[in-house]
């Protein structure tokens, strides 16, 4: 069926029109239902190239790894194993940090007598603790986070070019 190009979108009510581009297939009941992403070219309903509302993989995956949780960008890029390993690494680092903080606070509270549990004494005890392990954990987390963001961006760019 040939679609007249002079008719507005509301007259185009072909069932199950598919709008194709190199990344995905958009299905709509008509071009009128998907006019924000489709346009009629000849007798084919295609994705608009200008003003497209679809976010590119490189930007979306790196944004998810940076702002949501490291490893999510890899999962969005269909690198499930890599994303799960990064996510597990972040969770292990978080668990180690919480355990170490608990040990530090517990050691301070056990060394103080009950009648001296005022905030100033507790803070003085916490300031005397060794924080080197927590700094190492933070450094490893930042390196893992940066790797996740950069890897998601580079992989997303490769997927966008295909």
Order of alpha helices (4+ residues) and beta strands (2+ residues): beta-beta-beta-beta-alpha-alpha-alpha-alpha-alpha
